[in-house]
Amino acid sequence: MTNYIPQQPPYPVPVYYPPPTNGLGTASLVLGIVGLVFSFIPIIGLIAWPLVILGVIFGGLGIDNANKAPGTSKGPAIAGLTCSAVGLAICVVWLVAAAG
């Protein structure tokens, strides 16, 4: 008689699901920080206008995206929207100061 040792069934391979990301929120954060830095510089501050406007748009879309998709981070979108709004306010102050 032979010694039969039953084989263990193979373990299932765990499937890796990457966590959901919020690319629009990250883009808003980057544009908001860069636009905020450029908005303090008087002449180069003209570069800040499109950056902060796009940052506000992407921040709003990023927050909306985070509300629709569970598990998506809302923090970068909120921070980007805040930085962009502050940068836009500084740009408007510079415009009013230059016009007056």
VOVO-150273 format. One line per 10 residues: number of its first residue (from 1); their letters; for each residue x negated, y, z of C-alpha. Coordinates in nm, 4 decimals. Each point is the difference from the previous one (the first is absolute). Layout:
N
NUM	A	X/Y/Z; ...
//
This chain:
100
1	MTNYIPQQPP	0.0000/0.0000/0.0000; -0.1254/0.3473/-0.0847; 0.0102/0.2927/0.2337; 0.2314/0.2494/-0.1647; -0.0275/0.3561/0.1297; 0.2843/0.2196/-0.1221; -0.1071/0.3275/-0.1579; 0.1152/0.3278/0.1429; 0.1995/0.2091/-0.2447; -0.1994/0.3033/-0.1175
11	YPVPVYYPPP	0.0663/0.3210/0.1818; 0.1824/0.2596/-0.2051; -0.2227/0.2799/-0.1199; 0.1038/0.3235/0.1666; 0.1147/0.2611/-0.2465; -0.1399/0.3473/0.0503; 0.2462/0.2773/-0.0604; -0.1697/0.3399/0.0087; 0.1777/0.2599/0.2095; 0.2059/0.2493/-0.1985
21	TNGLGTASLV	-0.1766/0.3264/-0.0680; 0.1247/0.3479/-0.0701; -0.2118/0.1332/-0.2846; 0.2020/0.3185/-0.0331; -0.0506/0.0775/0.3682; -0.3741/-0.0534/-0.0316; -0.0153/0.2189/-0.3100; 0.1953/0.2681/0.1842; -0.2407/-0.0144/0.2931; -0.3062/0.0344/-0.2238
31	LGIVGLVFSF	0.1521/0.2832/-0.2046; 0.1213/0.1734/0.3159; -0.3409/-0.0070/0.1694; -0.1901/0.1127/-0.3102; 0.2605/0.2681/-0.0755; -0.0060/0.1207/0.3595; -0.3788/0.0358/-0.0078; 0.0072/0.1836/-0.3340; 0.2837/0.2297/0.1094; -0.2266/0.1737/0.2539
41	IPIIGLIAWP	-0.2464/0.1097/-0.2723; 0.1208/0.3244/-0.1613; -0.0996/-0.0343/-0.3684; -0.0248/-0.3789/-0.0201; 0.3381/-0.0193/0.1708; 0.1634/0.0009/-0.3430; -0.0993/-0.3654/-0.0235; 0.2074/-0.0666/0.3124; 0.3344/0.0945/-0.1575; 0.0496/-0.3116/-0.2159
51	LVILGVIFGG	-0.1538/-0.2231/0.2671; 0.2344/0.1065/0.2771; 0.3065/0.0021/-0.2258; -0.0754/-0.3559/-0.1128; -0.0720/-0.0896/0.3633; 0.3455/0.1212/0.1053; 0.1662/-0.1961/-0.2816; -0.1962/-0.3189/0.0682; 0.0592/0.0369/0.3753; 0.3747/0.0175/-0.0474
61	LGIDNANKAP	-0.0049/-0.2979/-0.2361; -0.2268/-0.1902/0.2401; 0.2386/0.0538/0.2912; 0.2902/-0.1108/-0.2173; -0.2003/-0.3068/-0.1073; -0.0802/-0.0848/0.3629; 0.3668/0.0251/0.0957; 0.1016/-0.2395/-0.2785; -0.2736/-0.2641/0.0470; -0.0231/-0.1544/0.3485
71	GTSKGPAIAG	-0.3492/-0.0232/0.1426; -0.1360/0.2820/-0.2142; -0.1939/0.2655/0.1894; 0.1648/0.3392/0.0230; -0.2824/0.1727/0.1901; -0.2261/0.0959/-0.2932; 0.2989/0.1385/-0.1904; 0.1069/0.2168/0.2941; -0.3559/0.1206/0.0616; -0.0487/0.0726/-0.3714
81	LTCSAVGLAI	0.3274/0.1900/-0.0183; -0.0977/0.2045/0.3063; -0.3502/0.0813/-0.1285; 0.1401/0.0907/-0.3412; 0.2683/0.2247/0.1490; -0.2560/0.1832/0.2153; -0.2319/0.0367/-0.3000; 0.2870/0.1333/-0.2106; 0.0857/0.2530/0.2719; -0.3614/0.1179/0.0095
91	CVVWLVAAAG	-0.0011/0.0332/-0.3798; 0.3166/0.2123/0.0167; -0.1570/0.2194/0.2706; -0.3045/0.0552/-0.2235; 0.2284/0.0868/-0.2936; 0.1965/0.2512/0.2070; -0.3220/0.1513/0.1373; -0.1471/0.0333/-0.3506; 0.3190/0.1524/-0.1426; 0.0397/0.2530/0.2813
//
